[in-house]
Amino acid sequence: MIGRATTTALCLNWSKLNRISTIGYDWLASHMRGRPFGIEIMNIDLETLLTAVPAYFVLIDPLGASLIFNVLTKGHDSAYCKKIAFRSVGLSFLLIVGFGFFGATLLGRLGITMEAFRIAGGVLLFYTAFSMVVRPDDPAGDDAPKPASNEVAVFPLTIPLMAGPGCLTLTILLFAEAHQVEGGIFSVVLASAVILSAALGTFLLSRKLTNAMGGTVNAIVKRLLGVLLAALSIQFVADGISGMVLLFQK
């Protein structure tokens, strides 16, 4: 008798808990939609995701960043390398997502238009791409920062390597377009997380990758990414100029 009553009570409680959790889920989903910080975590816009992933891949360049990471952490033990890898990737993700949500507002407060920021980012991107193509390979140059502290996780790994002006410019542009699509914001955040996760993996395997690729393959990959980055920067400048022309016509 006691066992049957206990079983009945448990069934009733489980039914109530299931109903409450369903109501809470529906409330959360309805309140997340349409809010400034509401990310439609239930939906992913495939077109936005497929646009953001290759763009972030070119700008963050996990393979190229791993080569620089290997130089900065050379001579240190694996514990130090893992600490720097996780810290730099985490800081980059927070900076990219934070700039995506608040970057446009910050530019508006400063009186900077999106078109001007797009042109400036394109020019800086072109300078970086030009250096990647024409600069001689010097993986152990004299000007390479020596990893004496955890500051290398901030500079140069986070800024400007992974979350530089070009990446932040791209983030603002992607967020501006993603706001018009259901699930777009979450798709952009997911794309940045995927590429940064790939960068984390290459960081942890940087020494093995450097030895496997060799100098010739490394130089080819670096220059190919530089050409792609230069084309992307020219597109940024062209879009910015077109936007400026439209603003003046109004």
Secondary structure in CASP SS format (residue, H / E / C, confidence):
PFRMAT SS
TARGET T0000
AUTHOR 0000-0000-0000
METHOD secondary structure of the structure
MODEL  1
M C 1.00
I H 1.00
G H 1.00
R H 1.00
A H 1.00
T H 1.00
T H 1.00
T H 1.00
A H 1.00
L H 1.00
C H 1.00
L H 1.00
N H 1.00
W H 1.00
S H 1.00
K H 1.00
L H 1.00
N H 1.00
R H 1.00
I H 1.00
S H 1.00
T H 1.00
I H 1.00
G H 1.00
Y H 1.00
D H 1.00
W H 1.00
L H 1.00
A H 1.00
S H 1.00
H H 1.00
M H 1.00
R C 1.00
G C 1.00
R C 1.00
P C 1.00
F C 1.00
G C 1.00
I C 1.00
E C 1.00
I C 1.00
M C 1.00
N C 1.00
I C 1.00
D C 1.00
L H 1.00
E H 1.00
T H 1.00
L H 1.00
L H 1.00
T H 1.00
A H 1.00
V H 1.00
P H 1.00
A H 1.00
Y H 1.00
F H 1.00
V H 1.00
L H 1.00
I H 1.00
D C 1.00
P H 1.00
L H 1.00
G H 1.00
A H 1.00
S H 1.00
L H 1.00
I H 1.00
F H 1.00
N H 1.00
V H 1.00
L H 1.00
T C 1.00
K C 1.00
G C 1.00
H C 1.00
D C 1.00
S H 1.00
A H 1.00
Y H 1.00
C H 1.00
K H 1.00
K H 1.00
I H 1.00
A H 1.00
F H 1.00
R H 1.00
S H 1.00
V H 1.00
G H 1.00
L H 1.00
S H 1.00
F H 1.00
L H 1.00
L H 1.00
I H 1.00
V H 1.00
G H 1.00
F H 1.00
G H 1.00
F H 1.00
F H 1.00
G H 1.00
A H 1.00
T H 1.00
L H 1.00
L H 1.00
G H 1.00
R H 1.00
L C 1.00
G C 1.00
I C 1.00
T C 1.00
M H 1.00
E H 1.00
A H 1.00
F H 1.00
R H 1.00
I H 1.00
A H 1.00
G H 1.00
G H 1.00
V H 1.00
L H 1.00
L H 1.00
F H 1.00
Y H 1.00
T H 1.00
A H 1.00
F H 1.00
S H 1.00
M H 1.00
V H 1.00
V H 1.00
R C 1.00
P C 1.00
D C 1.00
D C 1.00
P C 1.00
A C 1.00
G C 1.00
D C 1.00
D C 1.00
A C 1.00
P C 1.00
K C 1.00
P C 1.00
A C 1.00
S C 1.00
N H 1.00
E H 1.00
V H 1.00
A H 1.00
V H 1.00
F H 1.00
P H 1.00
L H 1.00
T H 1.00
I H 1.00
P H 1.00
L H 1.00
M H 1.00
A C 1.00
G C 1.00
P H 1.00
G H 1.00
C H 1.00
L H 1.00
T H 1.00
L H 1.00
T H 1.00
I H 1.00
L H 1.00
L H 1.00
F H 1.00
A H 1.00
E H 1.00
A H 1.00
H C 1.00
Q C 1.00
V C 1.00
E C 1.00
G C 1.00
G H 1.00
I H 1.00
F H 1.00
S H 1.00
V H 1.00
V H 1.00
L H 1.00
A H 1.00
S H 1.00
A H 1.00
V H 1.00
I H 1.00
L H 1.00
S H 1.00
A H 1.00
A H 1.00
L H 1.00
G H 1.00
T H 1.00
F H 1.00
L H 1.00
L C 1.00
S H 1.00
R H 1.00
K H 1.00
L H 1.00
T H 1.00
N H 1.00
A H 1.00
M H 1.00
G H 1.00
G H 1.00
T H 1.00
V H 1.00
N H 1.00
A H 1.00
I H 1.00
V H 1.00
K H 1.00
R H 1.00
L H 1.00
L H 1.00
G H 1.00
V H 1.00
L H 1.00
L H 1.00
A H 1.00
A H 1.00
L H 1.00
S H 1.00
I H 1.00
Q H 1.00
F H 1.00
V H 1.00
A H 1.00
D H 1.00
G H 1.00
I H 1.00
S H 1.00
G H 1.00
M H 1.00
V H 1.00
L H 1.00
L H 1.00
F H 1.00
Q H 1.00
K C 1.00
END
